[in-house]
């Protein structure tokens, strides 16, 4: 199955435009009535009718604002509007908007969707999506909620679409059985509403997602000293979600961007040194299912290319680096990058073949100061999996064990996994080290990936952006399925579980894959690799990283 955007009326109306309704603060539920978009501003209680081409909006519940305050989800079936508010679900006619009680849950009702005589209600606290009969108001069945966050719902034909704001994910579920068919990552954080638009001319369907969060900004305050202060403001908008599902490959792609990335080194040694016959290697962006390298060119100085373990590497050569010598060199790449999410279950990996000898000797060994022979690391490897034997469950258990044991903290250097486990605090690189050690000790091949994430500010197109710091994650190998991505640390998610799985076998568009399983940057002098004990690269040069988001990629 693959998504095809509507080609006539709807595409002319919406295109790739971000819809930012005037006056809206926090959009939660959205729905279409033919080509008319309606949304609930849960903070203000405004039920809005929005013109997607101009962002103009009008309040259609002028006399019932109080009744619609704190509404979190809405749905439309024929001439009836359904809403979830607090612990209850209500319905009303679109003409009168007088809410009538339908059912009450023991915990907050987060989202609602309706198809014919069936009503679907999501409840994060219960961990279920409840299915009711519209006429009898009785619960028919319930499905496990696929994510850990608050979920909004939409339904069309045989598919129940579930939008999870913590998971940053939309799930396609069989509405009769509750089986998740596939899932896709949303291009923005905190998705709070989902709606389906059907083109009246072609009958093609499009998904639209509402987002609501707060963003920091610097405000000019003449009464403050200094005159600028950090504060926050509401950020809410609606945007189409594109996807392309590859069932044979077990993954789905979603929205992406054309990005220009530059990486350059500026020779500026802390202490002047003389290095003869220098070769400076910098890994180039990888070609993957989700990342396409359109063009690469040198910055400052020319380079030759090498291929190391299947990865492209730029090689810059100097007869010598002498005291007082200065250079700028690096590469600039044009990339198409999309979100990817794999859908593989423990049942899918029950009868996988044995690992090849090559994988065992390359990816099950301690080749990067992983402290795999220390008692604390070996004990953690045993505790992490318990009695589990399924490779996917083992990987999931190891991930959660590391998340439980460590808290995230940025550090200027990387300690070995034994030190990190003893301390209980680690940077993203240290999370990776611990994960690599525990996985390899449990027979799961792993390798590092990175090196940077593009700042996820896609609305700032054409503006040079710089990441705050570098970043690494990992890939683990499953026979018959290949290398699967996994974010190394919880990032912006709190330390208490249950942990979201948005980046377990998934990456968003802003993850830039460079140098899988190889060193990102190395320097040799007279054929011998320089180590930290010799001259650290950071003492020789200053790196400069720049991203420019050029445009959103068209639908598939």
SEVEXKE-746030 format. One line per 10 residues: number of its first residue (from 1); for each residue x, y, z of C-alpha. Coordinates in steps of 0.1 Angstrom, whole numbers, plus 5000, padded with zeros to 4 digits. Layout:
// residues N
NUM	X,Y,Z; ...
***
This chain:
// residues 556
1	5000,5000,5000; 5013,5035,4992; 5000,5069,4998; 4990,5091,4968; 4979,5126,4975; 4947,5139,4960; 4954,5154,4926; 4926,5179,4920; 4906,5199,4944; 4923,5190,4976
11	4958,5193,4963; 4950,5227,4948; 4935,5237,4982; 4961,5225,5005; 4993,5214,4987; 5022,5211,5012; 5012,5242,5030; 5013,5243,5068; 4979,5255,5080; 4982,5279,5109
21	4947,5291,5119; 4946,5326,5131; 4940,5330,5169; 4944,5292,5176; 4964,5283,5207; 4962,5245,5211; 4945,5224,5184; 4937,5188,5196; 4909,5173,5175; 4904,5179,5138
31	4880,5166,5112; 4868,5172,5077; 4833,5177,5065; 4839,5173,5028; 4863,5201,5020; 4856,5220,5052; 4882,5216,5080; 4870,5219,5116; 4892,5218,5147; 4889,5222,5184
41	4911,5247,5203; 4910,5228,5236; 4925,5257,5255; 4899,5282,5245; 4870,5259,5238; 4866,5273,5202; 4852,5250,5176; 4868,5265,5145; 4860,5263,5108; 4892,5269,5090
51	4900,5280,5055; 4932,5260,5047; 4943,5283,5019; 4942,5316,5039; 4944,5303,5076; 4912,5324,5083; 4890,5308,5109; 4857,5314,5125; 4841,5302,5157; 4811,5280,5150
61	4802,5274,5187; 4799,5311,5197; 4773,5303,5224; 4787,5269,5236; 4823,5278,5242; 4822,5266,5279; 4807,5233,5269; 4836,5227,5244; 4864,5237,5268; 4889,5209,5274
71	4876,5188,5245; 4905,5167,5233; 4892,5148,5204; 4864,5151,5178; 4849,5131,5150; 4821,5136,5124; 4798,5110,5110; 4771,5122,5087; 4754,5151,5105; 4766,5142,5140
81	4796,5157,5158; 4813,5135,5185; 4837,5149,5211; 4857,5135,5240; 4860,5157,5271; 4873,5148,5305; 4861,5113,5312; 4832,5112,5289; 4822,5111,5252; 4794,5133,5238
91	4776,5137,5206; 4755,5165,5190; 4740,5176,5157; 4762,5199,5136; 4734,5224,5135; 4725,5227,5172; 4758,5217,5189; 4740,5207,5221; 4761,5180,5237; 4744,5148,5247
101	4762,5122,5269; 4772,5089,5253; 4794,5072,5278; 4818,5078,5307; 4851,5061,5313; 4869,5056,5347; 4897,5078,5333; 4901,5106,5308; 4888,5099,5273; 4915,5112,5250
111	4902,5107,5214; 4872,5095,5195; 4864,5082,5160; 4832,5070,5145; 4825,5047,5115; 4788,5038,5108; 4775,5024,5141; 4808,5018,5158; 4825,5043,5182; 4862,5041,5191
121	4875,5059,5222; 4911,5060,5233; 4922,5061,5270; 4959,5064,5278; 4953,5057,5315; 4936,5024,5307; 4961,5016,5279; 4932,5006,5256; 4911,5018,5227; 4875,5009,5236
131	4850,5000,5209; 4813,5008,5215; 4781,5001,5197; 4765,5034,5189; 4730,5023,5193; 4733,5002,5225; 4761,5023,5240; 4777,4990,5251; 4813,4982,5249; 4819,4956,5221
141	4856,4949,5226; 4889,4967,5233; 4923,4969,5217; 4957,4974,5233; 4969,5010,5227; 4999,5007,5204; 5018,5036,5220; 5024,5050,5255; 5011,5086,5250; 4978,5103,5246
151	4962,5091,5214; 4938,5107,5190; 4918,5087,5164; 4904,5088,5129; 4888,5059,5109; 4882,5052,5073; 4870,5020,5057; 4889,4991,5074; 4916,5012,5090; 4917,5029,5124
161	4943,5056,5124; 4959,5063,5158; 4980,5094,5164; 5002,5092,5196; 5017,5125,5207; 5046,5111,5228; 5055,5084,5203; 5054,5111,5175; 5038,5082,5155; 5007,5074,5135
171	4996,5038,5136; 4975,5021,5109; 4954,4995,5128; 4928,4970,5114; 4897,4983,5130; 4881,4949,5132; 4910,4930,5149; 4932,4956,5165; 4963,4944,5146; 4987,4972,5138
181	4996,4969,5101; 5023,4995,5100; 5033,5028,5116; 5049,5061,5104; 5068,5088,5122; 5054,5123,5121; 5077,5151,5109; 5070,5173,5139; 5068,5166,5177; 5036,5164,5197
191	5009,5154,5172; 4976,5161,5188; 4949,5154,5162; 4943,5134,5130; 4918,5137,5102; 4912,5121,5068; 4903,5142,5038; 4887,5124,5008; 4889,5140,4974; 4854,5143,4961
201	4866,5138,4925; 4891,5110,4929; 4881,5094,4962; 4917,5094,4972; 4924,5099,5009; 4949,5122,5026; 4960,5123,5062; 4963,5156,5081; 4979,5159,5115; 4975,5187,5141
211	5004,5196,5163; 5004,5216,5196; 5033,5225,5218; 5052,5254,5233; 5083,5270,5218; 5109,5291,5234; 5118,5325,5221; 5137,5356,5231; 5115,5385,5240; 5125,5422,5241
221	5116,5434,5276; 5127,5470,5284; 5120,5465,5321; 5145,5436,5323; 5182,5438,5327; 5195,5428,5302; 5166,5438,5280; 5160,5403,5266; 5144,5373,5283; 5136,5337,5275
231	5099,5329,5275; 5075,5305,5258; 5045,5308,5235; 5019,5284,5220; 5027,5267,5187; 5000,5249,5169; 4994,5241,5132; 4981,5214,5108; 5001,5196,5081; 4996,5167,5057
241	5012,5134,5066; 5027,5115,5036; 5036,5079,5038; 5048,5050,5016; 5045,5015,5030; 5068,4987,5018; 5052,4955,5033; 5079,4932,5019; 5106,4953,5035; 5087,4958,5067
251	5090,4995,5068; 5071,5027,5060; 5086,5061,5050; 5071,5094,5059; 5076,5132,5052; 5111,5143,5044; 5132,5173,5033; 5159,5182,5009; 5188,5193,5030; 5222,5207,5023
261	5248,5197,5049; 5283,5210,5052; 5311,5197,5073; 5344,5216,5073; 5376,5215,5094; 5396,5247,5101; 5432,5239,5110; 5438,5258,5142; 5461,5238,5165; 5462,5246,5202
271	5499,5238,5201; 5518,5242,5169; 5530,5208,5156; 5548,5193,5127; 5531,5163,5111; 5546,5148,5079; 5526,5129,5052; 5491,5135,5066; 5460,5118,5054; 5428,5132,5070
281	5397,5110,5065; 5361,5122,5070; 5332,5099,5064; 5306,5109,5039; 5268,5106,5042; 5255,5071,5037; 5230,5059,5010; 5201,5041,5028; 5164,5033,5024; 5155,5067,5039
291	5185,5088,5029; 5195,5095,4993; 5228,5113,4985; 5221,5136,4955; 5254,5153,4953; 5288,5157,4972; 5314,5183,4966; 5346,5194,4984; 5350,5225,5005; 5383,5243,5004
301	5406,5215,4992; 5400,5186,4969; 5396,5150,4982; 5398,5115,4969; 5373,5088,4979; 5378,5055,4996; 5352,5029,5005; 5356,5014,5040; 5332,4985,5049; 5308,4998,5023
311	5309,5034,5035; 5322,5063,5014; 5351,5083,5030; 5367,5116,5018; 5405,5116,5020; 5424,5148,5022; 5462,5146,5018; 5489,5170,5029; 5526,5166,5023; 5530,5180,5059
321	5512,5201,5084; 5537,5227,5096; 5537,5252,5124; 5516,5283,5114; 5500,5265,5084; 5462,5270,5081; 5436,5253,5059; 5399,5249,5056; 5387,5216,5041; 5357,5194,5041
331	5326,5184,5021; 5291,5197,5013; 5263,5172,5005; 5228,5175,4991; 5205,5149,5008; 5169,5137,5006; 5160,5125,5040; 5127,5110,5052; 5113,5094,5083; 5114,5056,5085
341	5097,5031,5108; 5101,4994,5107; 5073,4970,5117; 5088,4937,5128; 5073,4916,5156; 5090,4890,5179; 5070,4863,5160; 5087,4874,5128; 5122,4865,5141; 5115,4832,5158
351	5132,4810,5131; 5160,4832,5119; 5193,4816,5107; 5225,4817,5126; 5248,4847,5123; 5275,4845,5097; 5312,4841,5109; 5319,4875,5094; 5293,4892,5115; 5304,4874,5146
361	5340,4884,5143; 5333,4920,5133; 5303,4929,5155; 5304,4907,5186; 5338,4917,5198; 5352,4945,5220; 5369,4967,5194; 5362,5002,5209; 5370,5002,5246; 5337,4986,5255
371	5350,4970,5288; 5331,4938,5279; 5354,4917,5301; 5347,4937,5333; 5324,4922,5360; 5299,4952,5361; 5294,4950,5323; 5290,4912,5322; 5266,4913,5351; 5245,4940,5334
381	5245,4919,5302; 5230,4890,5321; 5205,4911,5341; 5193,4930,5310; 5178,4900,5292; 5170,4876,5321; 5157,4844,5305; 5147,4860,5272; 5158,4842,5240; 5140,4860,5213
391	5164,4884,5196; 5139,4913,5193; 5127,4910,5229; 5163,4908,5240; 5171,4940,5222; 5141,4957,5236; 5149,4945,5271; 5185,4957,5269; 5173,4991,5257; 5149,4995,5286
401	5175,4982,5311; 5200,5009,5300; 5173,5035,5301; 5164,5024,5337; 5201,5024,5348; 5213,5056,5333; 5203,5093,5333; 5211,5115,5304; 5239,5142,5308; 5262,5159,5283
411	5299,5154,5289; 5330,5166,5270; 5345,5131,5268; 5334,5095,5266; 5340,5071,5295; 5340,5033,5291; 5308,5014,5298; 5320,5001,5332; 5326,5036,5344; 5293,5048,5330
421	5273,5020,5346; 5290,5027,5380; 5282,5065,5377; 5247,5061,5364; 5249,5091,5341; 5259,5092,5305; 5259,5112,5273; 5245,5099,5240; 5280,5084,5231; 5282,5067,5265
431	5247,5053,5261; 5258,5038,5228; 5289,5023,5244; 5268,5006,5271; 5243,4993,5246; 5270,4980,5222; 5287,4961,5251; 5255,4946,5264; 5242,4936,5230; 5274,4921,5218
441	5278,4901,5250; 5243,4888,5243; 5251,4878,5207; 5234,4907,5189; 5256,4924,5163; 5256,4962,5167; 5274,4992,5151; 5274,5029,5156; 5258,5055,5133; 5258,5093,5134
451	5272,5119,5135; 5247,5147,5136; 5211,5156,5137; 5198,5185,5116; 5180,5210,5138; 5143,5200,5134; 5132,5235,5125; 5117,5228,5091; 5098,5260,5090; 5132,5278,5087
461	5138,5269,5051; 5168,5285,5034; 5183,5296,5067; 5217,5282,5078; 5212,5261,5110; 5238,5247,5133; 5234,5218,5156; 5241,5223,5193; 5263,5192,5195; 5271,5160,5177
471	5250,5128,5182; 5254,5091,5177; 5230,5061,5178; 5232,5025,5167; 5220,4998,5144; 5215,4962,5154; 5215,4932,5130; 5187,4906,5127; 5192,4878,5101; 5167,4880,5073
481	5159,4916,5081; 5193,4933,5081; 5205,4964,5100; 5177,4981,5121; 5181,5016,5136; 5177,5025,5173; 5181,5058,5190; 5207,5054,5217; 5192,5075,5245; 5157,5086,5255
491	5166,5122,5244; 5138,5145,5255; 5117,5118,5272; 5117,5115,5310; 5136,5088,5329; 5104,5070,5341; 5090,5043,5319; 5071,5030,5300; 5095,5043,5273; 5082,5052,5239
501	5094,5031,5209; 5092,5059,5183; 5130,5055,5176; 5132,5017,5182; 5136,5005,5146; 5128,5041,5134; 5145,5074,5126; 5129,5108,5119; 5139,5129,5089; 5164,5150,5109
511	5187,5120,5117; 5216,5122,5092; 5233,5088,5087; 5271,5091,5082; 5298,5063,5084; 5279,5033,5096; 5302,5011,5117; 5333,5031,5109; 5351,5060,5125; 5337,5093,5115
521	5371,5111,5113; 5407,5098,5115; 5441,5113,5109; 5472,5094,5100; 5508,5107,5098; 5533,5086,5078; 5507,5058,5078; 5503,5057,5115; 5469,5067,5130; 5470,5096,5155
531	5455,5087,5188; 5443,5109,5217; 5476,5104,5233; 5494,5117,5203; 5474,5147,5191; 5436,5148,5195; 5418,5159,5164; 5400,5185,5185; 5434,5200,5194; 5443,5203,5157
541	5412,5218,5142; 5378,5234,5148; 5349,5218,5130; 5321,5238,5114; 5287,5221,5107; 5259,5238,5088; 5225,5225,5077; 5202,5243,5053; 5167,5229,5049; 5159,5237,5013
551	5123,5224,5009; 5099,5197,5019; 5100,5166,4996; 5069,5160,4975; 5045,5132,4983; 5055,5097,4971
***
